[in-house]
Amino acid sequence: MQTTTILYLILALLLSFSVAFFQYYYKTKNNSKVSILLFVLKSLSLFLLLLLFINPTIHKTELQNTKPVLAVLVDNSKSIPFFNEEQQLRDFISKIKIDKELSEKFDLKEFRFGKKLTSLDSLSFADNETNISEAINSIHKLYKNTIAPVLLLTDGNQTIGADYEFINAKQVVYPIAFGDTTQYKDLKISQLNVNKYSYIKNKFPVEVLLNYEGKEKVRTQFSILKNGKTVFTKSVQFSSTERSKTINTNFTSSTEGLQFYKAILKEVDGEKNIKNNTKSFSVEVIDEQTKVLILASVLHPDLGAIKKSIESKQRKVDVFLVDNFKKQLTDYQLVILCQPTNNFNKVFEVIKTQNSHYFLISGTNTDWNFINTKALGFAKKAIRNSENYGAIFNRSFLTFLQKDIGFHQFPPLQDQFGEVVVSKESQTLLYQQINGLETTQPLLATFEQDDQKSGVLFGAGIWKWRAASYLNTNSFQEFDEFIGNLVQYLASNKKRNRLEVHAENLYPANSTIKIAAFYTDKNYKFDARASLEITITNTKTKKVSKLPFSLLNNSYQSEIENLDSGDYTYKVAVIGQDIHAFGKFKITEYQIEEQFTNANTAKLLKLANRSGGKLYFKDEFEKVKKVLLENKLFYTSQKSTIKEQELIDWKWILFAVISLLSIEWFVRKYYGKI
């Protein structure tokens, strides 16, 4: 309490006594016991009334106990029913819920996970993918500054995401293994690498990784089929010491269009799971050869990263410093301009004259004063100070099909600071993020006008993105596909259609088929007034399904479920317009969640050891309970909080004042002092 407030209280007390004394004792001849009572009543009532006017702040310290959180993560993927473990898992959860000792010590929080982590309201075991690392990381973020041990109820088989056994867990994780822990003889196609595109009459490589689990020596046949016909076969042998094989072969692209293949590893006697012996893949054969030119003003790591990404898709790439370039620009389908300066003046003149496709990448060495004079449809009011720009993925981008590969997690790009001004029709793939603040300024945008395609990336340092993508996925594939998609669009001479449809070529069994469409008016501006419909036909059964599209942001979206495995054709039509788009896709029989023969206890054990936990099995509930109750790291924390409350909020004081004044009045009335 402040000194000023204490002084006010002393003055209030003295004033109360003075007024009461003046009224009942000053120049009063008869001082009876009634006068003493009235003096006390008057003094108290006045003091309490003045106390309300002073309104001092009362500080109150409260102690709050916070129990540790017990985060229960439950695997909701299809691999659980594949192992017939649904009931055992539900029973384990029920034991946790009804146990009074656990409830007294912990604040129980239940979640389910497949591709993502959500609160546990019910279990369906219907998720087509499992991302254990995402689930654990989400818990770490949610309970960042809380004691929160994790019970991980799973078979340990992850199908997407970073490898969870290497997670630097910030909470103690206790994996509870469900599924068959017996080791069976098993052959599987663990990975299949192939380029998404190939050029006609070119050879494209196929790399297949085969794995074996077992002790006996086995011999089998590996084959690749196209349209039901065997186009490649090889005998392979495995043993307890030779558990993996890598098959490399090449095929010639003889027919233009989408080509489907199937890789098959023949089963052996005693093999329990044969669903992982087959994998389908597709290659789109394109009847054009792409040559890409990269021109730069300075040497930069971006040049090598972009070159490697483009060449991974079997395209030819030449790299030159602009002052050393002596060839013809017209020999290339796409020109990439890295941090252009006024030395690029002749290059821009040829691009404008020939209507060449280009992709501009700016950076700290870019001469924006020069670029702004070229009327490219975009400009930047740049100053010499540099800025870091993070990326935010635009899910409404439909110029070409591109998924989010974790752009927001990539290191920021660097460019000169300034406002971007776009003066012609564009599509933004990535928006700028500055110091964690999302903006509507483009970071990566594409343009299409008068048969010329162009793009711009406002920032250098994309080589860091390729490195970060590799660290996240242990592969350059996702980043290289992103660059490949961008280059394929910019280098293509295909004329823009008013109706563009984007769909995958292959979908796994039981997955949701997502198809997106982008429809424009005659001026090639997005038209949100149209009604779109998709007609899907199974080529074998001839079964036809019709579904409408839903408008979502700046695109039309349709999601189809419960389609059987097989080949399908589709037709997207704009109702009331003679505008159509056609395509085809294949739903494979391969279910990714059914590729495993047993629980992955090895990885779960490594996760437990790294986090300071321990691996348990589904029938060891009592052991799990004991370690949770006895572990002294999981303690109830006590936190003191100081609450401030103003005296005027205490209504009983006002009631006391009224009561004292009323009693005083009745006493005075009774004894005839009024």
N, C-alpha and C positions, 0 to 999 in steps of 0.2 A: 504494500500500500504506500502511495506517495506521501511525502511530508506535508504537502499542501492539503491533502485530503484529511490527514490526521489533525491539522490545525483547524480545519473547518469543523470537524467532529467535536473538538474541545470547545470551540466557540458556540456550537449548537447546544452542547450540554450546559454551558454556563448561562446561555440565553434562556434555556428552558427553566433552569433553577431560579433565575432572576425574575422571570415573569410569574412563576408560581409563588415565589416568596412575596413579590409585590402585591399579588392578589389576596393571599391568605394570611400574611403575617405583618405586612407593612401597615403601621398605625392601627393595628387590630388589638382591641383590649382583651377579648375573650379567646384564648388559644386552647381550644379543646382538642380531644383526640380526633374529632371529625376533621378539624383543620389539617392535621397531619396526613390523614387519608386523602383529602382533597389535594393537598400539596403534592403528594406522590403521584396521584392520577394525572394531575395537570403537567407535572414535569415529564412523566413518561410519554404522554400523548404528544406534547410539543416536540420532545426530542425525536420521537419516531417520525413525526411529520417532517421535521427539518432533515432527518436522515434520508427521507425519500427525495427531498429537493437536492441534497448533496449528491445522492446516487453513487456511492463508491463502488468500485469494481472488486468483486470477490474472486480470488484465485483458489481453485480447488484441484488438488492432485488426485488423479484416479489411476489405478493399476489395472491393466488389461492383459489377460492371458491369451496367448495365441498358440493353438495346437499346431504341430507339424502337419503338413498335407501329405496324404497317401494317394498318389496319382496312379490309378489303375487303368492301364492301356490294353484294350482288347482288340485282337485281330479280327476284322470283319470281312476278310477276303474269302474267295471261293475255295482256297486251299484247305480251310478248316473242315468243311463238309466232305472234301475229297478224301481226307483222312478219317472221316466219320467221328469227328471230335466235338460236334456242336453241343451235345448234351453235357459232356464232361466239362467243357469250358463254362457253360451256363451254371453248372453245379458249383464250380470253383468260385464264380462271382457271387453266388448266393451265400456261400460260406463266409465270404468277406463281409457282405452286407449285414448279416445277422449276428456277427461276432461282436459281443458287447465290449470286450477288452480292447479290440482294435478301434471301435467307435469312440471309446473313452480317451484313448491316447491320440488318435489321428482325426483329422478332418478329411473324410473320404471324398475323393473326386474321381468320377468314372468317365472314361472316354472310349471311343471306338475309332479305329483307323483302317483305311485302305490306301487310297491315293493321298487322302488328307485326313487330318485329325478333327473330329467333331465330338460334341458331348454325347454321352451314351444314354439314349432314350429307349432304344430297342436294338436287337441284333438280327440282321437278315442274312449275313454271310454271303452277300451278293456282289461285293466289290471285285472288279476284274483286275485290279492292280494292288500291290502292297509296297508301301514306302515307310519302312520302319525308321529310317534316319530322320525323315520329315516329322514323324510323330514325336520322337524323342526331342528333337530340336525345338518343336513347338511347345513342349512342356517346359523346357529350359527357359524359353522366352516368357511364358505365362507366369512361372514361379521363380523369376530371376533372383529375387532377394528373400526367398522363403526356403525353409527346410522342407523338402518335398521328395522323399524317396519314391522310386517308380517301380511298380509291379508291371512287367511286360508279359502279357499272356499271348503267346504266339507260337507258330511252328518254326519261326526264324527264317523263313524263305521269303526273300525280298525280290521284287521283279523290276522296280524302278527306283531311281534316286541314288545318292552317294552311299558308298559301302558303310553300313552302320557299325561294323566292328572296329573302325578307326575313329569313331566319334570321341571327342574329348568331353565326356559327360561331366556336367557340372552338378548333377545329382546322382545319388547312388541308385543303380539300376539292378533289380532282381528279375532276371528273365525266368518265366515259368514255361517250360517246353511242353507243347502239345503236339501230337502226331506220332507216327511210328518212328521209334529210335533204332529199329533194327536195320542193319545195312544189307540191302539187296543188290543183286547183280543188276546193273543198269547202264545202258548205252544212251547217249543223248547228243543232239546237235546243240551245243552250248552257244555258238555265235555264228552268224553268217554275214559276211561283209561283201557288199556289192554296190557299185555306183547306181544312183537313181536314174541317170540318163546315159545314153550312148548314141553315137552318131552312126548312121547307116554305113555298112561295109567296114566299120571299125571293129576291133576286138575289145571286149570289156572283160576285166578279171573278176573271178569269183573266188573268195576265200572262205573256207568252212572250217570251224573248230569243232572237233569231235572229242567227247570225253567218256571215260569208262570208270565205273565203280564196281569193284569185285576182286576176287582173289585168283580166279581161274583164268587160264589163257583161252581167249575166244577169237574166232575169225568170223567176219561178216562182210557184207557188201554195201558199199555206199553208191548211190545213184542220184542223178539229177534228171528230171523229166520235164518235157515241154509238150503241152497238149496231149499228155498221156503217153508220149513216146520217149524212150530213154535216149538222152543226148550225151550222157557221160556216166561211166561206171568205173569203180575201182575197188579192189579187195583190200580190206584193212584188218589188222591184227592188234589185239590189246592183251595186256597181262597186268599183274599186280605191280610191276615195275615200269610198265609202259602204258600210262593211263590216258594219254592225249595224243591226238593226231591233227595235223593241219593239212587240209586238202586245198591245193591251188590249181585252178584251171582257167581257160579263156574260151569265150564263145564269140562268134562273129555275128554282128547285128545285120541280119539279112533282110528283115521286113520292118517297114516303118510302122510306128504305133506302139501301143502298150503290149508287152510280152510277159506272160506269166510262167513261172518255173516252180518246180517242187523238188526239194532235196529230201531224200529218204535214206535212213540208215536201217538196214534190215535187222529185225529183232533176233535175239538169240534165245536158246532154251533157258528157262528159269527167270526171264526178265519180267518183273512185275508191272512196270509202267512203260508203255510203248508210245504214249502220247507225245513224249518229247523226242521221238525218233524222226519226226517230220517237221519241216519248215518250208513255208512258201515265200517266194520273193518275186519281185517284178522289176522290169527295166523298160523305160520308155525310150524308144529308138527315134531319134530326130534326124530329119533329112537336111541338115545344115551343119557346116563346120564353123565354129566360133573362134576368131582370133581377137585377142584383147591386147591393147597397148596401154602401158602405164608410163606416164610422163611426170617427172617430179622436178621441183626447183632445187631441192636439197636431198641428200641421202637421209633415210629415216627407216627405222625398223618396220614401219607399216608396209613398206614396199615388199619386203620378203614375206610377211604374213599374208598379204592379199594375194601375192603370186602363188604361194603354196595352196591357198584355199581354192583359187580358181583352177589351178592345174589338177587338183584332186578330182575334178569333174571332167577330165580329159579335154580340156580346152588349151589352146596354145597362147602363151603369154610372153610378150616382150617388154622389157623394162629399160627406160632410158632417162638420163637427165635431159631436160628440154634443150639445152644448148648443144647436146651431142646427137640429137635425133635428125637423121638425114633421109629417112624413108618417106613413103607416101602414106598420109593419114587414111586415105580411102582403102587401103589394104586391110583395115581392121573394122570389125563390126561394133566395137565399143572402145572408147578412149577414156581412161581414168586419169584425171588431172589432180595431182597431189600438191597441195599448197601452192597454187599458181601465183605468179607475179607478172609484171609487165613484160617479162621475157616470153610469155605465152601469147603475145599479141597475134602472131601469125597463125598459131594453132587455133585460136578462137575465130579468126577470119575464115579458115578452111572449114571449121565446124559449122559456122553460120552459112557458108556458101553451099556446102554439100549436105546440110541438114543431118549431120552425123549424130549418132547417139553418144552421150558422154555422162560421166559420173565425176562430180567435183568433191574433193575432200579438202576442207580448209584446215588451218592450224595457225600457230603463232607466227609463222613466216609468210602467211598469205597477205597479198597486197589487196585489201578490200577496196581501196580507192580506185584501183584499176578495174577490179571485177564489177564494181557498181556501174561503171560506164558501158558495160557490154550488154545491158538490157536482157539479162538471162531469165527474168521473171522472179528473181529474188535478189535481195541486197542486204547489206548489214551495215548499220551505223556503228562501226567499230572504233574503239580507242586502243591504244597500244598496250594497255594492261591486259594480262591474260586471266582467264577464268576456267574453272573446272566444271564440266557439264556431265551429270549423270543421265541415264536413259530410263524413260518410262514407256513401256510397250502400249501401243494403241490397238486394242482388240477389235476395233471397227475397221481396221485397214484391210482392204480386199483387192488391191491392185494385183497382187499375187498371193498365193497361199504361204503364210509364214506363221509358225507357232512361236510362243514366247519361250525363249531358251534361257530365261533368267537374266534378261537385260538389266533389270534394276540392281542386280548383284555385281555387275561388272564394274571395274575401276572407271572413274570418270575420264572423259576425253578433254583435251585442252585446246582452247581457241581464244582469239581475242574477244574481250568483253564488248557487248553491244546488242542492240535490238535487231532482230531479223524481220525484214519486211518482204512478204510474198505478194506478188502482183499478178499472178496468173493461177489458173486452176491447178490444184495440187492434192496429193494424198500423203498424209503424214504417217509414217510407220513408227517413229520414236519421237517422243516429246522430251524437252530439256528438263532436267532437275538440277537446281542450283542450291547448294548447301542444304539439301534435304527438302527443299520447297519445289513442289511440282508446278510446272508452268504450261501454258498452251503454245509456247514457242517451239517450232520444229527443230529436232536434232537430226533426223533423217527423213527426207521427203522425196517423192518422185513426181515427175511432170510428164505430160504427154500432150503434144500440140503439133498439128500439121505433119503427122507421121514421124515426128522426132520425139524420142524418149530421152529423158535425162533424170538425174538424181543428184542430191547434194547431202553431204554429211558435214555438219557444222562442228568439227572437232577432229584432232589427230590423236593417235595413241590406240588405234584399233588392234594393234598387235597384243596389247594387254588383254583385250577381250578374248582373243584366241587362246592365250595362256590360261586365263581364268576359266574358260569353258572346259579346257582339258583338266584342270584341277578339280572341277565340280563333277565331271562325268568320266574321267580317265580316257577321254577320246576327243579328237578334234572334229568328229563327225558333225555334231550339231552346229558348230560355228561355220564349218565349211559348207554345210547345206544352206545356211543363212546367206552366205556370200554367193553361193551357187544360184540360189533362187533370185537374188537381186541382179546378178550378172545375166542370167538367162532372160529375165524380163527386159532389161535395158538393151541387150544385144539383139533381141528378136525383132524381125521386121514385120511380124504379124500385126495386122491392123486391129485397133481396139474395137471391140464389139459393145453394143449397148447392154448386153446381158452377159456377164461373166460368172461362171460357176466354179467353185473350188471344192474339191473332194479328194480324199486319199484314194490310192489305187488298191490298197490292201487293208482289210480290217480283220482283227482277230475275232474268233467266235464269241458270241454273246456280248459283244461290245456295242456301245451306242454309236450309230452312224451319224456323224455330224456333217452336214452339207451347207455351205454358205453361198449366197448369190449377191451380186452387185448389179443393180439396174439403174441406168441413167436415162435422162430425157435426150432429145435430139441435140442439145448443146453439150452433152456428156457431163451433165451435172446430176448428182444423185437424186433419184425420184422416189420419194417415200409414199406416193399416192397409189402405187401399183399393187395388184394382188398377184402373187406368184404361187404356182402349184407344181409339185414334183410327182412324176409317175415312175414307179420302180417296177421292173419286170424281172422275174427269175428266169434266166434263159433256158433252164431245164424243165421246170414245172409249169412255166408260163403264167405263174401267179402274179397278179398285178395289184400294186398298192398305190393309192393316191393320198397325198398329204399336202396341206397348205404350208406356206412359209410364214414365219412370224417376223415382224419388224423389230430389230434390236439395234439401237443406236443408228449407225449409218449403213446397215446391211440387213439382208434377209437371211434368216436362219431356220433350218429344219433339222430335227433330231428324230431318227428312226430306230426303234428297238425291236427285239424279238424276231429278227430275220434269220432264217436258216443259213447254214454254210452253203456256199455256191457262187456262181457267176451271175451278176446283175447288170442290166442296162438301165439308164435313167434318162428322163426327158423333163427339163424344166421349162415351163411355159408361163408367159405373162398373159393373164386372163384378159381377153378383149383386144389383144394385140397379136399380130402374126410374127411373134418373136420367140424363138426357141433356142435351147442349148442342150446338147446331148453328151453323154459320157458313159463310162462303165467302171465297175469296181468288183472286187472279189472278197468274199468273206471266207476266211480259211477255217479249217476244222481245228486248228491249233489253239488251245486255251492255255495261256501263259501260266495261270495259277495251278495247272495240273501237270506241270513238267517235272515235279519233284517226287521222289520216292520215299523220303523220310524227312523228319525234322532236322533242321540245320543246327545241331547242338554245338558244333565246333565254333561257329561264329557267335552264338549266344554266350558261350563260355568266355570268349575273348572280350565281348562287350561287358560282361559282369566283372571280369578281372580289371579292366581298364577303369571302371567306374567305382571300384571298391565294393561291389556287390558279390553275389554268388548265384550260380545256376541251380534251379530246382526243377522238379518235374511235377506233372499234374496231380500225382497222388501224395504230394509232400506238403499239404496245406499246413499241418501242425508245425513242421519245421520252419516254414515261411513265417508263420505267426510268431513263433518263439524268437526268431532273430529280429523281427520288427519290434517286438515288445522289449527285448533285452538290450538292443543297441542304444547306447547312451548318446549317440550323435543325434538321435531323433528326440529332442526334448521340447517341452513347452516353454516358450519364451515369454518373458514378462516385460511389458512396456508401460512406462508411466507417461501419462498425458496430463497437461495442465489446462484446465478449462476455466475460462473467464465468464463470470455471470454478473450482470448489473443488479443492484439491490432493488431497483424499481420493478424488476420481474418477480419479486417475492410478494405476491398478492396478500399473503397473510399479515404483512406489516400494516397495510391499509385497513384491513379488517380489525387489527388490534387497536389502531388509532381511533377508529369509529367506536369500538367497544369501550375504550377508556373514556372518551369524551361523553358517551351515553351514560356510563356509570357515574361519572362526575356530575352530570346534570341531574340524575335521579337522586343522588345523595344530597345535593344542594337543595333540591325541591323538597325532599323529605324533611330536612332539618330547617327549612324556612330561611335559607340563605339566598333565595332568589327574590 
